[in-house]
Amino acid sequence: MTTAPLIKVEGLTKRFGGLVAVEDLSFDVESGEILALIGPNGAGKTTTFNLIAGVLVPSAGHIALDGQRIDGMPVHRIAGLGMMRTFQHNMPFAGMSLTANVLIGSHRKLRASVLDILAGRSFVRDEETQARQRAGELIDFVGLNAYRGADVTTLSFGEGRLLEIARALAGSPRVILLDEPAAGLTTAEISRLSAMIRRIAADGVSVLLVEHDMHFLLPLAHRVVVLNFGRKIAEGGSRDIVRDPAVKEAYLGEAAGALREGAPDA
């Protein structure tokens, strides 16, 4: 017996006036799978992310999370179902420590209301203690333990990327969407990021990511979906993708070379 995919995208289309940014796009993501979306600039990758995360409403098509339709659903409700994301640009809460920033990501798991807090109910303190402990574990997981009490403005861009991942994980997601997570990272940080993503997937969390660094992405992804001008032109394992004629044509010049060089060894 086969299990249904955790995410199912069918016939997804997004129009901005006369511009079709995504057209008739379909793919699945299984539980614990690392699926990459790649394509030239303007291929529709980020638009697809925004549609899945609820930032944009599809012009046509369906998106389901564990069998439940989420297309057109508000962002906070989609997050409540267990879908978290990071962005191309870091979005920290300035003036707050790393721990406080990560704690914000755990809001969907907390049961305490304002009235519970004002009434001083005992479970509120226990819940906060557990959330702080989890935040500390995630800060250590992404390698930022030395900055635990620091203001987020003191972080480098690459360190900020890792903080984004820790905050997303604080909500115990079933799916995490990573938008160019390796951007701005050092070689050592990229190596650590790869190990982190593999551990996240091994825990059963689905990972959907957009990334331009093929050396990082191709050995990591279980499957790759290639977009060009908003349409899917190829789908499969990394070795198959880099040999696909349509993919080679879409990735002209240096990008095609990066695809070849980033492919896992046969």
N, C-alpha and C positions, 0 to 999 in steps of 0.2 A: 504494500500500500504506500502510495506517495503522499506526502503532505502538501498542502496548498502553500504557495509562496507567501511570504510575509507582506511584501509590497507587490501590487499588480498594477501596472500602468497600461492602459488600453486606448489606442487612438487619440492620444493626447495632442491637442492643437491649441496654439495661442496666437491670436492676431492682434496687432497694434495698428488699427486703421487698415491701410492696405498692405502693411508688412506682416508676413507670416514668420514669426520667430521660431515656432516649433510646429511641425506638421505630422500628424498621424503617427505619433511615436508610441511604440509598445515595447515593454520589457518587464521582466519579473526580477525580484530580489528574494533569495531564500534566507531563512534564519541563519545567522552566523556566516553569511557570505560577504565577501569584499567585492563589490561591483564598481568599476571605474567608468566614468563618462569622459571621453576625450573627443577632441575635434579642434579645428583651427579657430582662431578668434572670431567671434560672431556666429559660431555654429549653433548656439542655443543652449549651451550647457547650464549657465547660471539661470536662464529663464526656466529651464526644466526643474532645477533645484527649487526655485521660488514657487513654482506651481505645486510641487510635491509638498513643500513646507507650508503652503497656504497663504503665502505672501501675495500671489497672483491667483486669479480665478480662471480656469481654462475656458477657451472659446468652444471647445468640444472635447469629448473623450472622458475617461473615468480614471480615478486613482483610488485604490483600496488599500487599507492597512489591516491585515489579518481578516480580510473579508468584509470590512466595513468601509463604505464609501466615505472618503475624506475630501474629495474635490469640492471646493466652495466652502468648506468648513473653516471657521475662524482659526487663526494661528494658535491661540491659547488652548483651544479644544484639541487640535492636532497634537500639540505638545503634551496635553493631558493623557493622550492615548499612548504616549511613549516615543514620540519622534522629536529628537533634538538636532540642532545644527550649529555649525560655525560659519563664519562669513569670510569673504576675501580680505576684508580689512578688520583689524582687531577692534573690538567694541567693549573695552573694559569700563567699569564704573569708577571714574577718577575720584581720587580722594579717599579711596577705601583700600584696605589691605587685600592681599591675595586670598586669605581665608574668607573674608567677607564676600569677595567676588564669587568664589566657588559656592558659598552658602546660598547665594541667590539662585543658583541653578537647581537647588534641591527643593524649591518652593512647591512643586507639584506633588511631592511626597509628604509634605507636612500637613497634619490634620488640625492643628491648633488655629482657632479663630481669634479675632481681637478680644472678644468676650472671654474666651478661655484664658488669654494672657492676663486681662484685667482682673479676672477672678482668682488668679494665682493657682490654677489647677496643677496638680502634681505632674501629670503626664507631659505638660508643656516643657518643663525643665528637662525631663528625660529625653524628649524628642530633640530638643536643642543640643543636648550633650552628644547624642548619637549623630546628629547632622554635622557637628563640629569635628567629631572623630572621623567621620567619612570624608569631610573636606580635607582634613590633614592627610589621610591616606591617599587621596587623589593628587594632592600637591606633591607628595613624595613620588607617586606613580609617574607623573610627568617630568620629574627631575627638577622641581623648583623649591625643594624643601628649604634651601638656604635663604629664600626670599619670603618665607611664610608670613612674616609680620610687616613686610615692606609695602609701601604704597605702590600701586600698579604702574604709576607713571615712571618708576625707576627701572622698569623692565625694558630690555631690548625688544625690537620688533619680533624676533624669533621666539623669545621667551613669552611674549604676549600671545603668540600662536598656541603655545603649549597650555597657557592658562585658559584659552578658549575651549580647548578639549577637556580640561579638568572640569570646567563649569558645565559643559554639556553632559559629561558623565555623572555629575552630581544628581541629576534627575533620574538615574537608573533607566536609561533609554532602552527600548527594544530595537530602535533604529537610530543611527547617528549619521547625519549628512555633513561631510567635511569638504568645504570649498577652498581648494588650494592650500591644504594644511602644511605643505613643505615650503611654501614661499617664505623667504627670508631666514630660513634655518641654516645653521652651519652643517658641515658634513657629519659631525658627531651627533648633532640634534636630529638630523634626518634618519640616521641609523637607529637612534632611540625611538623615533616616531614610528618607523616600520615595525619595530618589536612591539610597541604599544598597540598599534592597530591590529596586529596578529593576535595579541592577547585579548583585545576587546572582542574580536570575531570568535575566538575560541570559547569565550564565555556565552556565545549564542546571540550576540548583538549583531544585527546586520549593519554593514558599513557601505554607504554610497558616497563616492568621492569624485571630485573634479580636480584634476592636477595636470600641470604642463610638464613637470619633470618626469620624463619617461624612464630615466634610470631608476628613480624611486618607485614609480607606479607599476611598471610592467611586471617586475618580479613579485610584487605584492598582491596584485588583483587576482581573484579567482576567475573572473570574467571581465570583459571589456566591451562597452557599447560605444561605437564611433558615430558621431554626429557631423553633418556637413550641411550648411544652409538649413538647419532646423530639422533635417530628416536623418533617420538612422540609415547608415550605409553599410554597417558591418556589426557583427556581434559574435563573440567567441573567446577562447583562451588567448593569452598574450602571443604565443607562438603563431597561432593562426592569423591573428590580427595584423601582425607586422608583415605577413606575406600576402595579404589581401590586395589585389590590384586597385580596387576602389579607394582603399585607405592610402596606398602609396600615391595615388593621383591627388587626393585631397591634401596630403601633407607634402607639399612641394618643398624642395630645397632643404634647408637645415632641419626642419621639423621631421622630414622623412628620414634623415640620417640619425636623428635622435631616437626615432622609433626603432631603427635597426639596432643601434648600439644599446638601447635600453632593454631589448628583448632578453628573456631568460635564456640561458644556454640550453641547446637542444639535448 
